C-alpha cells in the first residue's frame, strides 16, 4: 500500500486527507563511462548495479579498484559524481551502508575499467515537477474513504512509550540481536517491464565529450550540496533493499537539483513504501528499474509520511 500515515501517542495511526507525491516523467538505461558522465553532469545522479567483493565491504577510504575481476552484480548504489586524483579516474559512489562506511558513506570506485561492473547496468529518471514551484500548484493525492477504511491499514493502538526489548541469549551464551535472512540485494540486471520511456535526447547525445567537465561532484556544485541524506538499509534489521535505496536516493537528488534547494525541496523519497508495495522486490532483493516505473505510475511519498510496518528497513 502506498499510503502516507500520521500517528499520535497511544492512538491508532490514520491516513491524512491529502499528501504530496513525487513522480518521474521519463526513465531509461545508461551504461559506459562517457554516457554515464554525460548523464550525471547534465541531469544528476544515477542508480547502478555493482558486484560486492569482500574488499568492497572492507573499504575504508581512497580510490577502490577490485583486483578479483568480480562482475557479478548483487548490489545497487547511486553514482553522484566523478573525478580524478593523481592520475586515477574514479566514480563517486554513495552507498546505503551508513555514514560510518568508507568515506562518510561514500566510496570512490575506479572509472573507465568497468570495475565491479559499475559501468554495465545503470538507470536514470527525470523528476516530474509536482511540488509546486513559483506560481504553480503542488500535486496532492486526495485520500478516498475506501483508502482510509482499507482493512490492510494497521489501526493497532501501540503502547507509548514503546516497550523495551531484551536481548536474546543463544545456546553458547552469546547475545543474539538480528539475523541476516536476505540472500541478495537486487536482481542481476535492471529490466524495465515495457521498455524505456524516453522522448528527450540521451544526455550523451547532447554534448561533445570535450564539453563535459573533468570533475563533477553534486555534493559541491557552485558551493551547494544537492544530495539527499545518506541512509543505512541494515537498521533496525537487515534488509536487502539496496535496489530501492539507490533509486529513491538518486531521484531525490534530482528533485533537489531541479528545485535548486528551495525550501520545498524533498530531502528524501520513501524507500519504505517501495519495499512495502514490493514495487520491484522485497528485503530479499529486487529490480531497481521497477522503482522508476512505480514512480511514473503512482508517485512516491516523502520519507516524512512513510507507512511504518513489519517490513521496516
TORBAFI-783367 format. One line per 4 residues: number of its first residue (from 1); for each residue x, y negated, z negated of N, C-alpha, C, CB. Coordinates in steps of 0.02 Angstrom, whole numbers, plus 50000, padded with zeros to 5 digits. Glycine has a CB too. Layout:
<atoms>
NUM	X,Y,Z,X,Y,Z,X,Y,Z,X,Y,Z; ... .
</atoms>
This chain:
<atoms>
1	50042,50060,50000,50000,50000,50000,50044,49938,50000,49952,49999,49939; 50028,49892,50044,50065,49829,50046,50023,49777,50010,50082,49808,50120; 50031,49772,49946,49990,49727,49906,50035,49687,49860,49937,49765,49867; 50021,49622,49856,50051,49584,49801,50014,49602,49738,50047,49506,49815 .
5	50048,49597,49682,50017,49609,49618,50040,49557,49569,50032,49680,49593; 49997,49544,49521,50014,49498,49467,49992,49532,49402,49980,49427,49476; 50033,49527,49351,50018,49564,49289,50026,49518,49229,50065,49625,49282; 49987,49531,49177,49991,49495,49114,50003,49545,49059,49926,49454,49101 .
9	50033,49523,49003,50047,49570,48948,49984,49605,48923,50078,49532,48890; 49987,49671,48918,49934,49713,48891,49870,49711,48933,49917,49693,48821; 49874,49687,48994,49816,49684,49037,49830,49725,49101,49797,49611,49055; 49777,49747,49133,49786,49782,49197,49809,49733,49250,49720,49816,49218 .
13	49852,49756,49294,49876,49712,49348,49820,49700,49398,49937,49744,49383; 49825,49645,49435,49774,49628,49484,49806,49606,49549,49728,49573,49456; 49766,49606,49601,49789,49583,49667,49765,49511,49676,49761,49629,49724; 49810,49464,49690,49790,49394,49698,49742,49386,49757,49852,49350,49709 .
17	49704,49331,49756,49657,49317,49809,49691,49308,49877,49616,49254,49793; 49751,49280,49875,49789,49273,49936,49864,49269,49919,49767,49210,49976; 49906,49285,49967,49977,49281,49956,50013,49274,50024,50004,49343,49917; 50070,49239,50025,50106,49229,50088,50140,49293,50111,50157,49173,50080 .
21	50144,49301,50176,50180,49357,50206,50232,49331,50255,50131,49407,50240; 50282,49371,50267,50336,49352,50311,50344,49406,50364,50403,49342,50271; 50340,49387,50427,50342,49435,50481,50398,49421,50530,50277,49434,50518; 50402,49461,50581,50452,49452,50634,50417,49448,50701,50505,49509,50633 .
25	50449,49413,50747,50422,49407,50815,50447,49464,50859,50442,49340,50845; 50512,49473,50860,50542,49521,50905,50597,49560,50870,50569,49486,50968; 50616,49616,50898,50668,49658,50868,50700,49702,50921,50640,49700,50810; 50759,49727,50907,50792,49770,50955,50858,49796,50929,50803,49733,51019 .
29	50893,49834,50972,50957,49863,50955,51014,49816,50976,50966,49930,50990; 51070,49823,50944,51132,49791,50966,51189,49836,50944,51139,49718,50935; 51240,49842,50987,51298,49881,50971,51358,49852,51008,51288,49956,50989; 51417,49870,50987,51478,49846,51018,51501,49781,50987,51467,49836,51092 .
33	51566,49773,50982,51596,49716,50947,51571,49649,50974,51671,49719,50951; 51578,49638,51039,51561,49572,51068,51487,49556,51059,51580,49571,51141; 51444,49604,51074,51372,49593,51068,51353,49578,50996,51333,49653,51093; 51382,49614,50949,51368,49602,50879,51391,49533,50857,51400,49655,50835 .
37	51450,49512,50878,51475,49446,50861,51428,49392,50887,51545,49435,50890; 51405,49400,50949,51359,49351,50978,51294,49347,50938,51343,49370,51052; 51266,49406,50923,51203,49407,50886,51209,49376,50817,51178,49479,50879; 51262,49392,50782,51272,49365,50714,51284,49290,50716,51332,49400,50680 .
41	51324,49267,50763,51340,49196,50767,51278,49155,50786,51395,49183,50819; 51240,49179,50835,51184,49140,50861,51121,49144,50819,51169,49162,50930; 51108,49204,50789,51044,49212,50756,51048,49237,50684,51002,49258,50795; 51107,49260,50662,51113,49280,50593,51128,49353,50582,51051,49263,50557 .
45	51128,49376,50519,51147,49444,50501,51106,49498,50535,51141,49453,50427; 51135,49556,50541,51103,49614,50571,51110,49674,50524,51134,49630,50640; 51070,49725,50535,51073,49786,50495,51108,49840,50536,51003,49810,50473; 51156,49876,50506,51194,49927,50542,51200,49991,50501,51264,49900,50559 .
49	51204,50046,50536,51217,50110,50504,51291,50123,50500,51181,50166,50541; 51313,50156,50447,51384,50171,50438,51392,50240,50408,51418,50118,50394; 51451,50269,50419,51472,50329,50383,51498,50308,50314,51527,50369,50423; 51499,50355,50268,51522,50339,50200,51574,50390,50177,51462,50338,50150 .
53	51637,50381,50197,51690,50422,50169,51699,50406,50095,51757,50412,50208; 51731,50450,50059,51743,50438,49988,51782,50373,49977,51780,50496,49957; 51827,50357,50022,51868,50297,50014,51825,50234,50017,51921,50293,50068; 51769,50236,50052,51725,50177,50053,51690,50170,49985,51673,50183,50110 .
57	51670,50225,49955,51640,50222,49889,51689,50198,49837,51613,50291,49869; 51753,50211,49848,51805,50191,49801,51833,50121,49815,51862,50241,49802; 51808,50088,49866,51836,50024,49889,51834,49971,49833,51796,49998,49950; 51890,49936,49826,51896,49883,49775,51906,49814,49806,51952,49899,49729 .
61	51935,49810,49865,51947,49746,49896,51994,49752,49955,51977,49697,49845; 51999,49697,49995,52041,49697,50055,52002,49718,50116,52100,49743,50045; 52037,49726,50172,52005,49748,50234,52007,49824,50236,52041,49717,50296; 51948,49853,50240,51941,49926,50236,51946,49957,50306,51875,49945,50203 .
65	51989,50007,50314,51996,50046,50375,51997,50120,50357,52061,50025,50415; 51943,50155,50373,51941,50227,50360,51992,50262,50405,51870,50255,50372; 52027,50310,50377,52077,50347,50415,52057,50419,50428,52143,50346,50377; 51996,50437,50408,51974,50507,50419,51939,50516,50485,51928,50528,50362 .
69	51917,50461,50516,51879,50467,50579,51806,50483,50569,51910,50518,50622; 51781,50476,50509,51711,50492,50494,51664,50445,50533,51697,50485,50417; 51620,50474,50574,51571,50437,50612,51500,50461,50597,51586,50442,50687; 51492,50497,50543,51426,50525,50525,51386,50472,50488,51434,50589,50482 .
73	51340,50440,50521,51301,50385,50492,51252,50411,50439,51263,50346,50546; 51260,50388,50377,51217,50410,50322,51195,50351,50279,51254,50462,50279; 51214,50291,50296,51202,50234,50253,51188,50173,50296,51262,50220,50205; 51150,50125,50269,51133,50064,50306,51155,50003,50266,51058,50060,50321 .
77	51185,49955,50300,51209,49894,50269,51189,49834,50313,51287,49896,50259; 51204,49774,50292,51195,49715,50335,51262,49683,50348,51145,49665,50303; 51274,49666,50411,51335,49631,50430,51318,49557,50433,51363,49657,50499; 51351,49518,50391,51333,49447,50383,51385,49400,50413,51324,49431,50309 .
81	51437,49426,50442,51488,49383,50472,51547,49424,50496,51511,49330,50423; 51598,49390,50519,51659,49424,50541,51717,49375,50537,51651,49451,50614; 51778,49400,50542,51835,49356,50538,51900,49393,50553,51839,49324,50470; 51955,49361,50535,52021,49390,50546,52068,49366,50491,52049,49370,50616 .
85	52108,49411,50466,52156,49395,50414,52223,49429,50429,52129,49417,50344; 52275,49389,50436,52342,49415,50450,52342,49460,50511,52369,49452,50390; 52304,49439,50563,52302,49477,50625,52255,49535,50625,52369,49501,50640; 52222,49550,50569,52175,49606,50565,52103,49580,50569,52185,49646,50499 .
89	52067,49601,50620,51997,49581,50628,51953,49622,50581,51974,49590,50701; 51898,49592,50558,51854,49628,50512,51782,49605,50519,51877,49618,50440; 51737,49649,50498,51666,49632,50489,51655,49616,50415,51619,49691,50512; 51615,49566,50400,51597,49550,50332,51530,49585,50317,51592,49472,50320 .
93	51533,49634,50273,51476,49678,50261,51449,49669,50190,51497,49752,50271; 51383,49662,50185,51351,49660,50120,51322,49730,50107,51295,49605,50116; 51343,49759,50052,51318,49825,50032,51260,49816,49983,51374,49868,50001; 51229,49872,49965,51174,49869,49916,51190,49913,49856,51107,49892,49949 .
97	51254,49909,49835,51277,49948,49778,51293,49904,49718,51338,49990,49797; 51266,49844,49717,51277,49799,49661,51335,49753,49670,51286,49839,49598; 51334,49697,49634,51387,49646,49641,51453,49669,49612,51366,49582,49608; 51453,49724,49573,51516,49749,49546,51556,49788,49598,51502,49794,49486 .
101	51523,49806,49653,51557,49845,49704,51601,49800,49748,51506,49882,49748; 51661,49824,49763,51705,49790,49811,51719,49718,49794,51675,49794,49879; 51708,49674,49843,51719,49602,49835,51653,49568,49820,51753,49572,49898; 51631,49571,49758,51566,49542,49736,51508,49571,49776,51568,49466,49743 .
105	51510,49635,49789,51456,49667,49825,51468,49673,49900,51393,49630,49814; 51522,49644,49924,51539,49644,49995,51599,49688,50009,51552,49571,50020; 51606,49708,50072,51665,49746,50095,51682,49721,50165,51651,49824,50094; 51746,49711,50177,51769,49691,50244,51793,49754,50280,51826,49637,50240 .
109	51761,49768,50337,51775,49829,50375,51810,49812,50440,51709,49868,50389; 51860,49853,50458,51897,49843,50521,51849,49831,50579,51942,49905,50535; 51865,49781,50620,51823,49763,50677,51857,49782,50742,51806,49688,50675; 51817,49804,50791,51843,49820,50857,51865,49891,50865,51899,49775,50872 .
113	51857,49933,50813,51879,50003,50815,51821,50051,50804,51933,50015,50763; 51761,50025,50797,51703,50065,50778,51717,50106,50716,51682,50111,50836; 51754,50076,50669,51771,50110,50607,51708,50127,50569,51819,50067,50564; 51703,50186,50541,51644,50214,50507,51581,50204,50547,51636,50182,50437 .
117	51588,50202,50614,51532,50197,50661,51493,50132,50655,51484,50255,50651; 51524,50080,50627,51488,50018,50613,51466,49981,50676,51530,49973,50570; 51497,49995,50732,51480,49961,50795,51437,50004,50840,51543,49941,50831; 51408,50057,50812,51369,50105,50853,51294,50093,50851,51383,50174,50830 .
121	51267,50075,50794,51195,50079,50785,51170,50023,50740,51175,50147,50755; 51157,49965,50770,51134,49907,50733,51067,49883,50760,51187,49849,50736; 51032,49845,50719,50967,49819,50739,50961,49746,50717,50910,49861,50708; 50922,49708,50756,50910,49637,50740,50835,49624,50743,50948,49590,50790 .
125	50814,49570,50712,50745,49547,50716,50744,49472,50710,50701,49581,50662; 50696,49440,50742,50689,49367,50737,50631,49351,50691,50679,49335,50808; 50641,49307,50643,50588,49290,50595,50531,49250,50628,50616,49251,50536; 50472,49264,50606,50413,49227,50629,50396,49174,50577,50352,49275,50640 .
129	50390,49112,50599,50378,49057,50552,50307,49061,50525,50390,48988,50587; 50301,49091,50466,50236,49099,50434,50232,49061,50368,50221,49172,50422; 50288,49029,50347,50288,48998,50280,50264,48926,50281,50357,49002,50251; 50258,48896,50340,50231,48828,50344,50283,48775,50336,50178,48819,50293 .
133	50315,48757,50390,50364,48702,50388,50327,48635,50388,50413,48706,50446; 50363,48583,50403,50334,48516,50402,50277,48512,50452,50388,48463,50418; 50218,48493,50429,50160,48486,50472,50128,48552,50492,50179,48449,50533; 50150,48608,50462,50123,48673,50479,50090,48705,50418,50178,48719,50507 .
137	50043,48750,50432,50008,48784,50378,50037,48854,50369,49932,48788,50394; 50055,48872,50308,50082,48939,50297,50030,48994,50310,50108,48946,50226; 50054,49053,50327,50010,49110,50339,50000,49149,50275,50041,49156,50394; 49937,49158,50256,49921,49195,50195,49880,49257,50212,49882,49151,50146 .
141	49892,49309,50174,49849,49367,50178,49790,49356,50131,49887,49433,50161; 49730,49359,50157,49670,49350,50117,49647,49418,50091,49612,49315,50158; 49649,49426,50027,49633,49491,49996,49558,49504,49998,49658,49493,49924; 49539,49563,50023,49468,49582,50026,49448,49617,49961,49455,49628,50086 .
145	49383,49621,49949,49359,49657,49890,49379,49730,49893,49282,49651,49885; 49380,49759,49953,49399,49829,49959,49472,49839,49938,49390,49853,50032; 49515,49792,49954,49585,49797,49933,49592,49789,49858,49627,49744,49969; 49554,49743,49830,49557,49733,49757,49532,49793,49719,49517,49671,49737 .
149	49481,49826,49747,49449,49882,49711,49473,49950,49736,49375,49878,49718; 49525,49951,49775,49551,50014,49801,49570,50059,49742,49613,50002,49847; 49548,50122,49742,49564,50166,49686,49639,50180,49679,49528,50232,49695; 49678,50166,49731,49750,50176,49725,49783,50122,49684,49781,50178,49794 .
153	49749,50067,49671,49778,50014,49629,49786,50040,49558,49734,49951,49630; 49845,50031,49532,49859,50053,49464,49830,50001,49415,49936,50063,49452; 49778,50020,49380,49747,49974,49332,49759,49995,49260,49672,49970,49345; 49812,50033,49250,49830,50054,49182,49851,49993,49141,49888,50105,49184 .
157	49827,49991,49080,49848,49938,49034,49908,49964,48995,49789,49917,48985; 49967,49947,49020,50028,49971,48989,50042,49933,48924,50088,49964,49037; 50071,49967,48875,50085,49934,48811,50136,49878,48819,50111,49985,48759; 50129,49827,48779,50175,49771,48780,50191,49752,48708,50146,49710,48819 .
161	50254,49744,48688,50314,49754,48730,50319,49827,48754,50377,49735,48692; 50358,49836,48807,50365,49903,48835,50401,49948,48786,50403,49900,48902; 50383,50013,48786,50415,50060,48739,50489,50069,48755,50380,50128,48741; 50527,50087,48704,50598,50101,48712,50607,50176,48722,50639,50076,48651 .
165	50642,50194,48775,50651,50265,48790,50717,50290,48762,50648,50276,48866; 50717,50350,48736,50778,50379,48708,50816,50417,48762,50761,50426,48648; 50880,50428,48749,50921,50467,48795,50907,50541,48787,50996,50452,48784; 50914,50577,48841,50902,50649,48839,50969,50686,48830,50867,50673,48904 .
169	50969,50734,48785,51029,50773,48771,51031,50835,48816,51032,50793,48697; 51088,50844,48850,51098,50904,48890,51122,50961,48846,51148,50890,48948; 51123,51022,48873,51142,51080,48834,51212,51075,48805,51136,51143,48875; 51257,51042,48842,51326,51036,48818,51334,50980,48768,51373,51026,48876 .
173	51278,50948,48750,51281,50894,48701,51291,50826,48730,51334,50907,48652; 51307,50822,48795,51317,50757,48827,51249,50724,48838,51355,50765,48894; 51250,50658,48849,51188,50622,48859,51173,50617,48934,51192,50552,48828; 51111,50629,48950,51089,50629,49020,51045,50567,49031,51049,50694,49038 .
177	51062,50527,49082,51023,50467,49095,50978,50477,49155,51070,50407,49107; 51004,50473,49216,50964,50479,49276,50998,50528,49323,50954,50411,49310; 50959,50567,49358,50986,50614,49405,50979,50588,49476,50953,50682,49398; 51029,50599,49518,51026,50581,49589,50995,50639,49627,51097,50564,49617 .
181	50933,50628,49653,50899,50682,49688,50897,50670,49763,50829,50688,49662; 50917,50612,49785,50914,50597,49856,50969,50635,49893,50921,50522,49868; 50952,50656,49954,51001,50690,49996,51032,50644,50048,50969,50750,50030; 51012,50583,50050,51038,50537,50100,51009,50468,50092,51024,50562,50170 .
185	51028,50423,50136,51006,50354,50130,50969,50330,50193,51064,50309,50116; 50983,50361,50249,50949,50341,50311,50955,50398,50361,50978,50276,50339; 50916,50393,50415,50921,50443,50468,50983,50427,50510,50857,50443,50513; 51008,50475,50549,51070,50463,50586,51067,50404,50634,51088,50524,50624 .
189	51009,50389,50663,51005,50336,50714,50941,50297,50705,51010,50366,50784; 50945,50231,50713,50886,50189,50710,50846,50198,50775,50904,50115,50699; 50782,50215,50769,50740,50227,50827,50676,50187,50822,50725,50302,50834; 50665,50140,50869,50602,50104,50873,50550,50150,50905,50610,50037,50912 .
193	50493,50157,50873,50443,50206,50894,50422,50196,50966,50383,50201,50849; 50408,50135,50985,50385,50120,51053,50435,50078,51092,50318,50084,51050; 50498,50082,51073,50549,50043,51108,50556,49973,51079,50534,50039,51182; 50604,49936,51104,50616,49868,51081,50559,49821,51101,50682,49842,51108 .
197	50549,49769,51062,50502,49715,51079,50544,49653,51091,50448,49704,51023; 50554,49634,51154,50600,49580,51169,50579,49544,51233,50672,49607,51175; 50572,49478,51227,50560,49437,51287,50615,49384,51296,50491,49403,51283; 50653,49371,51243,50707,49322,51246,50771,49356,51268,50716,49287,51177 .
201	50818,49318,51295,50881,49349,51317,50920,49377,51257,50925,49299,51354; 50959,49428,51269,51004,49452,51218,51053,49397,51200,51041,49516,51240; 51072,49394,51136,51119,49342,51115,51184,49347,51155,51134,49349,51040; 51206,49408,51171,51269,49416,51206,51265,49399,51280,51293,49488,51197 .
205	51204,49383,51304,51196,49360,51373,51191,49283,51377,51135,49391,51404; 51191,49250,51319,51181,49178,51317,51247,49140,51321,51143,49157,51254; 51296,49162,51283,51360,49127,51279,51416,49169,51310,51378,49109,51207; 51466,49135,51335,51526,49170,51357,51566,49190,51296,51567,49125,51406 .
209	51607,49241,51304,51646,49266,51248,51691,49211,51219,51689,49324,51270; 51717,49167,51263,51762,49114,51240,51727,49062,51197,51794,49081,51299; 51660,49060,51201,51622,49009,51163,51604,49032,51093,51560,48991,51201; 51617,49094,51076,51600,49120,51010,51657,49105,50962,51586,49197,51013 .
213	51642,49075,50903,51694,49058,50854,51734,49119,50833,51664,49025,50793; 51795,49109,50812,51837,49164,50788,51814,49189,50720,51909,49142,50785; 51783,49146,50681,51760,49166,50614,51688,49143,50603,51807,49137,50560; 51647,49187,50577,51579,49169,50558,51566,49200,50490,51526,49195,50611 .
217	51541,49160,50443,51526,49184,50376,51464,49146,50352,51587,49173,50327; 51407,49180,50352,51344,49146,50334,51340,49130,50259,51285,49190,50354; 51391,49150,50221,51395,49128,50152,51420,49055,50147,51442,49174,50111; 51450,49033,50201,51477,48965,50202,51475,48939,50274,51549,48962,50174 .
221	51417,48916,50295,51409,48886,50361,51398,48811,50351,51350,48919,50401; 51449,48772,50366,51446,48700,50355,51430,48684,50283,51394,48668,50401; 51460,48723,50238,51453,48710,50167,51391,48740,50135,51453,48638,50156; 51351,48779,50172,51290,48808,50145,51295,48884,50145,51229,48785,50185 .
225	51267,48914,50092,51261,48987,50087,51190,49006,50105,51281,49013,50016; 51180,49040,50161,51114,49058,50185,51092,49128,50165,51111,49050,50259; 51134,49164,50129,51118,49234,50115,51070,49241,50056,51181,49272,50101; 51027,49292,50061,50985,49310,50005,51027,49347,49954,50924,49354,50028 .
229	50999,49361,49896,51039,49388,49842,51061,49460,49855,51001,49384,49777; 51117,49478,49824,51140,49548,49826,51096,49590,49780,51214,49553,49805; 51085,49652,49800,51043,49697,49760,51080,49763,49748,50976,49711,49796; 51056,49801,49701,51083,49867,49686,51026,49917,49691,51117,49870,49615 .
233	51026,49957,49744,50972,50004,49755,50971,50062,49705,50977,50032,49825; 51023,50068,49665,51030,50126,49621,51003,50115,49550,51101,50146,49617; 50972,50058,49536,50946,50047,49469,50872,50027,49475,50986,49992,49432; 50828,50044,49426,50844,50081,49365,50850,50156,49375,50792,50067,49313 .
237	50841,50182,49437,50853,50252,49451,50879,50257,49522,50789,50295,49442; 50914,50312,49537,50943,50319,49603,50889,50323,49656,50988,50382,49606; 50899,50286,49710,50851,50287,49765,50890,50276,49830,50796,50233,49756; 50885,50323,49877,50919,50316,49941,50881,50271,49988,50929,50384,49974 .
241	50876,50207,49969,50835,50159,50005,50876,50108,50045,50789,50123,49957; 50938,50125,50061,50980,50077,50098,50947,50056,50163,51049,50106,50111; 50910,50101,50195,50876,50086,50258,50826,50029,50250,50841,50149,50285; 50797,50023,50190,50750,49968,50175,50787,49907,50149,50698,49991,50124 .
245	50841,49917,50112,50879,49862,50083,50915,49821,50136,50928,49888,50031; 50952,49855,50180,50991,49819,50230,50948,49779,50277,51033,49867,50269; 50892,49807,50298,50848,49773,50345,50812,49713,50314,50797,49821,50374; 50784,49723,50254,50749,49667,50223,50797,49611,50203,50711,49691,50161 .
249	50859,49629,50184,50908,49577,50168,50927,49537,50229,50970,49608,50136; 50938,49571,50285,50959,49537,50346,50905,49490,50372,50976,49588,50401; 50842,49512,50370,50789,49468,50395,50776,49411,50347,50724,49508,50407; 50785,49423,50281,50778,49368,50233,50831,49315,50246,50783,49395,50160 .
253	50892,49336,50261,50945,49289,50278,50924,49246,50337,51010,49326,50294; 50892,49277,50386,50872,49239,50445,50816,49190,50432,50851,49287,50500; 50774,49206,50383,50725,49156,50362,50761,49096,50331,50674,49186,50311; 50811,49109,50291,50850,49055,50260,50882,49012,50314,50903,49083,50214 .
257	50909,49044,50365,50942,49008,50419,50891,48966,50458,50978,49056,50466; 50836,48997,50476,50785,48963,50517,50755,48904,50479,50731,49011,50538; 50745,48913,50415,50714,48861,50374,50765,48813,50344,50673,48892,50319; 50830,48825,50358,50885,48782,50335,50883,48769,50260,50883,48716,50373 .
261	50867,48822,50222,50869,48818,50148,50824,48765,50119,50940,48806,50125; 50766,48753,50152,50718,48708,50122,50689,48740,50059,50661,48690,50172; 50651,48702,50020,50628,48726,49955,50583,48787,49960,50591,48671,49918; 50550,48796,50018,50504,48852,50026,50539,48914,50054,50447,48833,50071 .
265	50604,48913,50059,50640,48970,50088,50629,49033,50047,50714,48954,50091; 50612,49088,50080,50607,49152,50043,50677,49176,50025,50570,49205,50085; 50689,49187,49961,50755,49209,49940,50764,49284,49948,50768,49189,49868; 50709,49321,49955,50714,49393,49966,50647,49420,49989,50737,49429,49901 .
269	50650,49472,50031,50590,49508,50051,50589,49575,50014,50588,49518,50128; 50530,49599,50001,50521,49654,49953,50534,49722,49984,50453,49652,49925; 50593,49751,49969,50609,49818,49991,50566,49870,49955,50683,49833,49979; 50540,49852,49895,50498,49899,49857,50435,49917,49896,50480,49869,49789 .
273	50404,49867,49927,50345,49880,49967,50361,49927,50025,50315,49814,49994; 50418,49916,50056,50438,49959,50112,50444,50031,50090,50504,49934,50143; 50474,50043,50031,50480,50111,50006,50412,50139,49986,50529,50112,49946; 50372,50099,49951,50306,50122,49929,50264,50143,49988,50271,50066,49890 .
277	50266,50104,50042,50225,50118,50101,50256,50171,50145,50214,50054,50141; 50317,50193,50127,50355,50239,50169,50356,50214,50241,50325,50310,50166; 50371,50149,50247,50373,50116,50313,50440,50131,50347,50363,50040,50305; 50452,50195,50358,50514,50217,50388,50548,50272,50348,50561,50158,50394 .
281	50528,50283,50287,50560,50335,50247,50541,50332,50174,50635,50330,50254; 50587,50353,50132,50574,50358,50060,50640,50350,50023,50540,50424,50042; 50642,50370,49960,50704,50369,49922,50752,50424,49945,50690,50377,49848; 50730,50466,49991,50773,50518,50019,50801,50497,50087,50734,50583,50026 .
285	50797,50432,50103,50824,50408,50167,50768,50388,50214,50867,50461,50199; 50786,50353,50268,50735,50330,50314,50764,50299,50377,50689,50282,50280; 50719,50274,50419,50737,50245,50483,50731,50169,50479,50691,50272,50540; 50788,50133,50481,50785,50060,50473,50746,50025,50528,50855,50032,50471 .
289	50744,50053,50588,50707,50021,50643,50633,50014,50626,50716,50060,50708; 50606,50063,50589,50535,50060,50572,50518,50002,50526,50514,50125,50540; 50567,49977,50488,50555,49920,50443,50537,49859,50484,50617,49906,50399; 50573,49847,50539,50558,49790,50581,50491,49799,50617,50614,49779,50633 .
293	50474,49860,50635,50409,49873,50665,50354,49859,50615,50405,49945,50692; 50365,49880,50553,50316,49868,50499,50308,49793,50487,50338,49903,50435; 50365,49757,50486,50362,49684,50475,50325,49650,50532,50433,49656,50469; 50333,49674,50593,50299,49645,50650,50223,49656,50645,50326,49674,50716 .
297	50204,49715,50623,50133,49733,50621,50098,49706,50560,50125,49808,50624; 50131,49710,50501,50098,49693,50438,50126,49632,50403,50101,49752,50393; 50191,49618,50413,50224,49568,50371,50248,49600,50306,50177,49508,50356; 50296,49567,50274,50324,49593,50211,50315,49541,50157,50399,49612,50219 .
301	50289,49559,50098,50281,49509,50045,50349,49488,50017,50238,49538,49988; 50347,49431,49983,50406,49407,49947,50420,49453,49887,50396,49334,49924; 50482,49457,49867,50500,49502,49812,50468,49482,49746,50575,49503,49804; 50445,49421,49740,50415,49399,49677,50344,49423,49668,50416,49323,49672 .
305	50316,49457,49717,50248,49484,49708,50245,49557,49731,50196,49442,49748; 50297,49595,49712,50300,49665,49732,50250,49707,49694,50370,49692,49721; 50237,49766,49722,50195,49814,49686,50242,49860,49646,50151,49856,49736; 50235,49861,49581,50277,49900,49537,50246,49969,49527,50287,49864,49469 .
309	50281,50021,49550,50254,50089,49544,50309,50136,49521,50224,50113,49612; 50292,50199,49521,50340,50250,49501,50398,50255,49550,50306,50318,49494; 50392,50224,49608,50445,50227,49658,50495,50171,49648,50416,50223,49727; 50494,50138,49589,50539,50081,49579,50610,50097,49598,50536,50058,49507 .
313	50644,50047,49629,50713,50057,49651,50759,50054,49591,50733,50005,49703 .
</atoms>
